[in-house]
Amino acid sequence: MRMILAAVLTLSAVGCVSIKITRTDVGALRQPVSIADDSFLEDYAATRRFSLGTPRSVKLTPDGSAALFLRSGPRSFVQDLYEFDTQTGQERRLLTASDILSGAVEVLSEAEKARRERMRVSARGIASYQLSQNGTKILVPLSGRLFVVDRDSGKVMELHSDAGYPIDPQFSPDASQVTCVRDGEVYVIDVASGAERKLTNGATGHITHGLSEFVAQEEMGRHHGTWWSPDGTIIVYQKTDTAMLETMHIMDATHPEKPPGTWPYPRPGKANAVVSLGLMSIGGGETVWVQWDRDRYPYLATVKWKENAPLTILVQNREQTEHLLLSVDEHTGYTTTLLVERDDAWINLDQSMPHWLPDGQTFLWTTERNGSWQLERRARDGAPMTVITKPDFGYRSFVSYDEKANAVYVIGSDDPIHRYLYRVAIDSASSSPKRITPARGNHGVTFSKDHAVYYHAFSGANGTVDRVMRRADGSEIGRLKSMAEAPPFMANLELTTVGDAPSFHAALIRPRNFDPSIRYPVIVYVYGGPHAQMVGASPRRYLLQQWMADHGYIVVTLDGRGTPSRGRAWERATKNNLIDIPLDDQVAGLQALGAKYAEMDLSRVGIYGWSFGGYFSAMAVMRRGDVYHAGVAGAPVADWLDYDTHYTERYMGLPEKNADGYEKSSVLTYAENLSRPLMIIHGTADDNVYFMHSLKMSNALFRAGKHHEFLVLSDFTHMVADPLVTMRLNSRIMAFFERSLRESR
């Protein structure tokens, strides 16, 4: 330990020695005391961030008489299906996986595992379900089998089949039939008789019918590849040809006797899947192919077909700077352009749009053409009618349209760290949004069809969590019971804004035994990339960061340019280069925080993140080792030329047109600059950010003579849901920072 008082010896003019006692920075000399309890990490992992046991996938019956939801135990990934009666406030368990399987082990096909990975689903048991439009039946896929539950009687009927594993099963509008995809072909099953017939033919190793392609699932938010017509007589299906794509192989190195898994994967500048859209009668027959300029607009982004409205599709050009909303003639397949959106940088997708109103004469649409998200109404032919929300409103997402009130419910806020529910009339440009949820925090709502009842999920700025069923006037009906364990503490969170032109929203998590006289090493929790906000008003989202802070650190996170909810220009500042501006912003924000808060010791700063955050962490320690003194890169993208087309080209453009940007944005370019401790973490079975990214990064560092650590997660994908591995992983990360930031001082 260094001395607190320093003696400064000076020789006076008369030759006498004088001693001046000066006080140095006491905080810089005292080490913070860790109060971190490793039992928290075990509980955090076992409860999946204290979320297991929380009601999920809440769906309301059309008349609002009941709410259905999935729930597991507090330390179980196995979900059961429940129903909450809005008249009595009572719940009952409708169905369990063990009831159906009689204790047998659940089986998932490789295709279903990949689909769940795209949807970020780690639950088992009843992982998903579909409620029929009339609310009388429930469709449950489980272990390669399909079950239909009658809500009134509770009777469970299996739809037997000798064909392959069913993917993406969906009820017809009247729930008399179910469609699914087996071995790349579309099937229709009659619910009453159980009779099954195959509609499509010709699937091969590279041609599938009825399945959305990789980039649609991973990047567009479109997980369906089949759609019913409103009258239930026609199936719209996607045909996908991946023959021109590269084939990626993922091998389980712990079992070299097993053949590798193979996946078609589109890398920037290379071939994409060829996607077509066809219509076929459920009785079979010839396919009517939808006609559009697929050479110019190769991406099929959205498909909608609602009652009284035409089949409507949204298609994009390869660069995603232009997309067309098209109506389709169901008899000929010919299309008519309803509207065109253009943006010199890129266009973001909103899968809730278009939302056709019940009469089919108008539809809702969202756009960023005026600098921020807005909601508007358009005529059946696409002509603009009414601007519903103004640019300064802070529109975030669409919730529902109330036909009786002729109003929409939306989520919005002019403050990006909060989300509130608003009601807005749609027939007047001068109408002002009315805020429905007053409490500070983040609100999510699901309405019954008649809007008489709604489910209200709330995560408050004070750490409270509510899941309440309410009547239209906001009065409480009852609460959906949560079995989730309560966290042992709440984050010691401070939200702030720092910097000037630009300014940044930031979050600080201090130790729970914080001593203002001590200077603490800093850990930056980062993402820093598109479509992800790290700063939010809920302390519950920072529980792991609080555990890290309790080791004697201040954990900070901030959102710079390139992140959402701050307008078009803020988000698109990163066009053609995904690192220069975001890294500059993170550095500026961190230094502004250090100037504002004396307890932050910026001579000891670590940084960590996952996926884009892992990429960012690696870049930070390689390019700004003067600011970041240790980094942990989890599942990082090393070179954007090895990521997928739709994500990468949206932000970086085509490689042949932006070679300089791709080079500047590649971690491999800066490997020889590493002078700080770096730990790389990656799962060998990752089919999103392939394991090759970290291998290439490690190889570049090795060849440059740069020491680094490499933690391999054997046979793990991009998600790490296993509780034991989650616990070990975070322990290793914390131990790395302890060695790199504290023990070396």
N, C-alpha and C positions, 0 to 999 in steps of 0.2 A: 504494500500500500504506500502510495506517495504521501509525503508530508503535506499537511494542510497549510502550515505557515512557512513562508520562504524568507530566508535572511539575505538581504542584499547588502554586500560590503562595499563601502565607498571610502576613499582616502580624502580627508578634509584638507583644507589649505594649510593648516598648521601641523599637518603630519599625523593627526590623530585618526584612529579608525572609528567610524560611526556605523552603527548597525540600524538599518531601517526594516522594520517588520511590515510585510505586505500580505494581504489576504488574497489568495488565488481563488479560482472558481472551485468552491467546495464540491459542487455537484459533479464536476469533471473527475474528482478524485474518489468519490464514494461509488461503490458498485451497488446497483439495485438488488434487492433480495427477492428471490423467486418464491412465489406462493402457488405455483402451478401444481395441480393435483392430477397425476396421470390417470387416476380413476375416472376423471372427466372424459379423457380421450377414449377410454374403453366404453363408457356409456354413450358418448357421442357417436361412435362407430356402430355399436350394437343397435342403436335406435335410429340409425340413418339421419343424423343431425336432429334428433328428437322429433322426427316427422312421422315415423311409423306409428300407426294407430290413428292417424288423422283421416277424417272422411275425404274421399277423393272421387273424381268423376261423377259429380252430383248432376243428376238430370231430373227435371220436373215433368210430371204428367201434364198433358195439354190443359186439363181442367184445374190443375193446381192442387188436386186432392192428395198427392203424395210426392215425395222426393226419394229417388233411388240413389244409392251411393255405395262405394266400395270402402272397406275398412279392414285393416289387419290388426293383430295384436301389437303391443308397444315395442316388441322386439322380434317381430316376425315379418317376413316379406310376403307371406301367404294371405291373400285378401279374400274376404267373403262379400256377398251381395246383401245389402240391407234396404229396407223401405221405412221411411218416416211418414206417418199419417198426419197431414196438416190439420185435420179436424180434431183429432184426439191428442196430438203431440206425442204419440207413442211410436216406438220403432220396433221392427221385427226383422229377424234374419230370414231372408228368402232362400238363399242357396249357398252352399259351401263346396269347394273343390273336393273335399274328402267324402262328402255325401255322394257325389257323382262317381268319383273314381274308386270309392271303397278302399281307400288307403294305398292305391297303386301310385307309382312314381309318375309325376307329370313328364311328358315327353314333348320336346320342341324340335321342329325341323331346323336345318341350317338357315333356310329362307326366313322362317319365323324369327329366329334369333337375330338375323340381320335387320329385319323389319323393326323389331323391338329396340335394337340399338339405334336405328334412325330416329325412333320416337322417344328415345331416352327413357324407356320403360324397363325397370329392374324388378317389378313386382312379379310374384308367382301366384298360383291359385287362379282365382278369377281376375285376370289382369285387365280385361276389358269387357264391355257389354254394349248392346245397342237396344234402346227402347223404341218400340214401333211408334209410328206417327200418331196413332190413336191411343197409345198408352196402355194397350191391353196385353201386349206380349213383350218378352225380353229375349234377345238372342245372345247366347253365351258361347264363345269358342273356348275349348279347354282340351289341352293335350292331343291336338289333332282331331278332335271331335266337335260336333256342333249340337247345341242343346237349345230348345225353345221352351221358355217358361211362361205359363199362363198366369197372369197376376191375380186374377180373381180366385181361381181354384188352387193355385200353387202347383199344379201338375207340371212335371218336367218330361219333355219328349225329346229323344235323341233323333237327329236326322242322320241315319246310317248311310255309309258309303264304303264301297270297296276301292274307290279311287284314291288319289294322293292326298297329302296334307292340305287342309283348306286354309287359304290366305285371304284376308280382307273380306270376311262374310258381311253381307248387308241385306236387310229386309227390303222387300218391295214396299211401295207407299202404303198398301193396304195390309201388309204383313202376311199375305197369303203365300208368298214365295221368298226364297233366299238365294242370292247369288254369291258365288265364291270362286276363287281361282285354285285349280289343282294342277300341278305339274305344268304350269304355264298356259292352261286353257280355262276358259270361262264356263262355269256350270250354273244351272238353275235348278233349284230344289223346290218341289211343291210341299208346303208345310203340312197340309192335311194328310196326304198319302205317303209322303216321304220319297216320292218318285224323283229321280235325278236325271237330268239330260245335259249332255255336253253341247254347248253352242258353237264353239270355235274349234278349228283344227289347224294343224300345221306348225305347232310349237316345236322348236328344236333346241339345240344347245345355246343358240344366240337369239332366237325369236320367242317372245312371250306375248300372251294376250291377257289383258286385264290387270297388269301390274305396272305401277309407276316405277320409273327408272331411278337410279341412285341419286342423281342430282335433284330430281323432283322431291324425293323424300328428305334428303339431307339439307338442301339449300332453299328449295321453294316452299317448303311446308305443305306439299301436296302428297298425301299418302295413299290416295285412292287411284285405282286404274280402271274402275267400272262405276257407272252411274245409271240409275233407273230414270226412265221418263216419268213425269208426274202421274200419268194414268197407268203405269205399270205394264205397258205393252212392249216397250222397247228397252234394250240394253245398249248403252253407249260404252264402248270399251277402247282401251289404248292398246295399240300394237307397238312393240318395241323391238328394234333390231340392233343388237350390240356387236355385229360381226366386225365392224371397223374399229372397235375399241381395243386398246391394249388389255391383256389379261394379267391381273395381279395374282400372285400366289402367296398364301399365308400358311406357313408350316408350323406345326407344333414341335419345336426343337426338342422338347422333353420326350416326345414319342416319334422318333424318326421313322418308325415302321409304318406310320400312318401317311397316306398321301396328303399333299397340301390342299387346302381349300382354294378355289379359284373364283375371282371376281372381276367382271369387266369394270374398268375404271377410266374415266376421261381426264387426261391431264391437259393443262393449258396449251393452246395452239395445236392440239391434236383432235382426233375425231371424237364426236359425241355420239350418243345413241340416236338412231333415226326413229322418230316417234310419229305415228299416225293415229287417227281417231276414226272409229267406225261406229255405225248404228246397225243393230240387228233386232229383228222381231224375236220375242222370247219363244216363239214357235219355231225359230230357225229360219233358214233361207239365206239369201245373198246379203252381204254387208254393203251398206251405203257409206262410202268414205267421205269424210269432211274435207272440203277443198279450201286450202289457203296456200299462200306462197311460203312453203316450208323451207325453201332455200334461203329466203330473206329472213324468215321468222321461224327458226328451227325449234325454239323452246315452246312447249305447251305448258303454260304456267297454271292456268285455272280452268275448271269446267264447272258450270252451274246449269241446272235445269229445274226451274220452279213452276208451280201451277200457274197457268194463264200467261206464262212468259216463254219466250223462245229459248232453245238450247243456246247457251252463251259461253264462249271460250275467250281466254286471254292468251295471246301469243307474243313472244319477244324475239327481237333480233339477237344475234350472238353476243354483241357487246353490251346488251341490256340498256341501251340508250333510247330505245323506242319500243313501245308495245301497242298492240291493237286489241280492242275489244270487239269481238265479232259475234253476230247472231247467225245461227245455222238453220237452214231449211232442212227439216228432218226427213223430207221425202227425196231431195236431190243431193244434199250435202253441201250445196252452195252457201257461201257466206256473204254477209253484208257488214261493212264497217260501221260500228256505232260511235267509236271515238278513238283518237290517237293521242298517246302521251309521249312526249319527247323530253330528254334531259341530256345535256352535253356530257355530264359525268356518268350517272346511272339512274335507273328508276327502281325504287324499292317496291316490293310486292306486298299487297294486303289481301290475304286469302279470304277475308270476310266480304270482299267485294267482287263483282257487283251484288248488291242486295236488292232483288226485285220486290217491289211492294205487292200486296195481295191481288190487286186488280190487273197486274201485269202491264200497266200503261206507263209506269215510271220506275226508275231504279235509283238507288243511292250509290254514290261513288266517292272515293277518297283520292286526293291528289296533293302533291307538293309543289305544283307549278308556281305558286305565289310565294314560295320561300319557306313554308312550313305546312304540316298536314292540315287539311281542311276536309270537311264533309259537305257534299253537295247533292242536289237531286237533279236527275236528267229525265227527259222524255223517252218514250219507248224507242225512238229513232236515234237517241243519243244526244239530242239537242239540250244545251244547258237550260235549267229552269230556276233553281234557287240555291244560293250559297247558304248552307245551314250553320256552319261555324266559321268564324273569322280567323285570319292568320294568327292573331295574338291570343287566341283562346287557349292553346296548348292541347289540341286534340291528340288523344293517344290511341283509342280503339273504339270500335262499334260494339254495342251490347245488344240492343233490341229495338224493334219498331212497334209502337203501340197504335194499332189501327183505330181504336175507339177515340183516343186522344189526338190522333194524327201528330204524334210526337216521337222522337227518337231518344233513347237512352245511350249515353256515351261515357267513356272514361276520359278524363282530361284534367289538366292543371297547368298553370303558367309557371309552376315550380317543378322542375324535373324530378325531384326526389319524392314527390307525393303523387297519389292517384286518387281522384274523387269521381263519384257518380253524378252525372248531370242529366237533366231532361231538357230537350230543346224542341220547340215547335218547328215543323218543317215547311209550313206554308207562308212564312213571313221572314224576309231577309233582315228585318229589324228586331226579331225576337231575341231575347237574351237568355243564355243558358241558366237554368235554375239548379243550384247545387242541392243534391238530395242527401249526401252523406257528409256531415259536418266535421267528424273527428279527423284529426291529423293522422296521416298514415297512408296505407295503400288498400284500396277497396276493389273487390271483384264481385260481380252480381250475375245471377242467372234467373231469368223470368219464366213463369208459366206462359203458355200461348196467349191467354186472355189477360195477362199482367195483373191478375188478382193476387198473386203470391210470388214472392221471389226469395232466392237464397242469397245471403249476404255474407261474404268472406272478408274479414278485415284483419290486417296486421298493423297495429298501432305504433305510433312513434314512441310510446312509453313501454313497448314490449308486449302489450296485450294482444291476444289472438281470439277472435270470435268467429263462429260459424252459425249463423242465425237464420231461421226461416221467418219471413216477415210478410205481413199483408201489404196491400198497395199503399196504405197510408203510413207505412213504416213501423207499425206496431208489431211487437214480437209475438210469434206463434209458439216458438220453442227453439231449442238448440240441438244441432246434430252433435251427438256425443262423440268426444274424442277420447281415444284410449292412449294417446301419446303421453310419454313421460314428460314432466316439466323439467326444463333445464335447471341445474343447481344454482345458476346465477344468470344475470342479464348483462349484456355488454356495457361497459363503461364508455359510452359512445358520445362523441361531440361531433356535430355536423357544422361545417363552416364553409366560407367562400374566401378564396385567396386569389391574388394576382389582379392585374389590371390590363385589359385589352390584349389578350383575353383573360377572363376570370374563370376560375375552376371551382366546382363543387368538390368538397373533400370530406372524408370521415377520418377521425382519430379515435383509436381505441387505446386507452391508457390502462396500466395495471390497476387492479382493484385496490392495491395498497400503495397507490401512486404517492410519491413524495416530491413536491414541487422544487425541493432543493437539490434534487439529483438530475443529472443529465443522462438520458436513456438512449441506448442504441435503437435504431429504427429498422423496422421491416416494412417494405412496401408490398402490399397485396395488389396485383395488377392484372388487368385484362388488356385494356388499352386499344381494343379493336372494334370493328363494326358490330352493331346490333346488340351490344351488351353494356349495361350500366352497372357500375360497381358501387356507386354511392346511392343509398336509399334510406328511407326514414325509419326502418324497422331495426331495432337493436338485435332481434333474434337472428338476423342473417349474419351476424358477426360473432357468433359464439366460439367458433374455432379460433378466430383472430383474437378473441379475449383470452383464450387459453394460452396462445402464443405470447400475448402481452404480459400475462401473469408470470412468465419466466423472467421478466425484467426488461421489457421492450415497449416501445410505442409503435403500434401498427397503424399504418396510414394507407388510404386508398383514395384515388381521385380519378375523375373523368375528364380527359382532354378532348381535343378536336378529333373527329373520326367516330365518336360515340353518339348514340341517338339522343333524342328529346331536347335538342338545343337548336333545331332548325336545319334547313337544307344546307346552307353554306358551312355551318359548323361541321356537319357530318361529312360533307363531300370535300373538305379541305385536303383529304388524304388521297385524292384521285391520282393514280399512277405511281404512288410511292407510299407504302403502308407503314413506314417506320420513321422517316425524318421528322415530320411535324409531330406525330404522337410522342416520340422520344423527347423532343424539345419541350413539349408541353408538360410531360411528366417531370422532367428536370426542373423546369420553371416553377411548377406547382409545389414540388418538394422543397425547393429552396425558399419559396415564399412561406411555406409552413414553418420551416426552420427559423426564418426571421421573425415569425409571429409568435412562435412557442419556443422559449429558451430551453425547455426541458428536452428538446430533440437534439441529439448529438449526431450531426450530419457527417462526422468523421467515421461513423460506424453505421453504414446503411446496407441492408440486405434487400433483395427483391425476389418475389416468387410468383408464379402463376401457372395455369394449365391451358393447353391448346394455344390459342392466340396469346394468352398470357405467358405461356411457356416460351413461345417465340420471342415475345417482348423481353422477358427476363434475360434470355441468352444475348439478345442484342444489347441490352442495357449494360451488362458487365463487359461485353466486348468493345462497345463503342464509347461508353462513358464510365470507364473504370475509375475516373476521378470522382465520380458521384456515387456509384454503386459498388460496394466493396465485396459483395458475395451474391450469387444468384442461384436460384433453383428453377430449372426449365422442365416443366411437366408436359409430356406429349407435344413437343414443339414442332411447328412447321420450320424446317431448316431452309428449304428452297421452294419458292412459290411455283416453280416449274413442275414440282412433284405433287401439288395439291390439285383439287378438282377444278374443272373449267368454270362452272357457273358461279362459284364463290370468287375465285381468283380473278377471272376476267372482268367481273363486275367492277372491281376496284382497281385492277392493274391494267386493264385493257389486254389486247392480244400481244403475245410475246414478240411477234415480228414487228409490231409498231411501238414497243416500249422496252426494248432490250436493256437500255440503261436503267430504267426503273426496276426491272426484275433483278438486275445485278446489285443495285444499291439496297434492295429490300431482302436480299438473301443473307442469312446468317453465315453461310460458307465464305462469303466475301471477306469477312472480318475475323476469321478464326485465328489468324496470326497475331491479332491485337490483344488476345485475352491475357490479362495480367492479374486477374482476381479469381478466387475460388468459384467453381461452377459445378453444380450437380445436375446431371441430365437424368430424367425418369421417363420410361416409356413401356407400354404394354406390347408384347410381341404379336398379339392377335388384333391390334388396332386396324380396322378397315376404313377409318375416317382419315386420321393422320397416320399414315403407314409407318411401321417401325423403321423403315429405311431412312426416314428423316433424321432420327437420332443417331443411327449408324453412320450416316454421311457426316453429321456434325462431329461425332466422336472421331471419325477417321481424319477429318480435316484438322481437328485439334491435335490429334496424335502426330500427324505428319508435320505439323507446325511446331512440335515439341512443347505443346501446352498441356500441363497437368490438369486433369478434371476427374470427377467422379461420375460413374454411370450405373444407375440402379435399374435393372431389368425386371419388369413385372411379367413373369412367365405366364403366357396364355391369357393375358388380360386385354380387353378391348379399350376403347377410348374412355369408357366409364369404368370406375373402380367402385363396385358396390359391396364387395365382400367385406364384412366388418373387421375381420382379423387383419386383412391387408390394409384397409383404411387406417386402422390403429397403428400398425407398424410403419406405414408410409409417412404419416404425419410425425411420428416419433423421430424417424430418420431426418426429415426436413428440419425439425427443431434442433436436433443434435448437430446438424450441419451448420446452422446459424450460430449455435453456441460456440462451436469450434472456430468459426470464421470471424465472428464479430466480437466475441468476448474473451475467449481464452488467448487470442493472439494479441490482445491489447497489453 
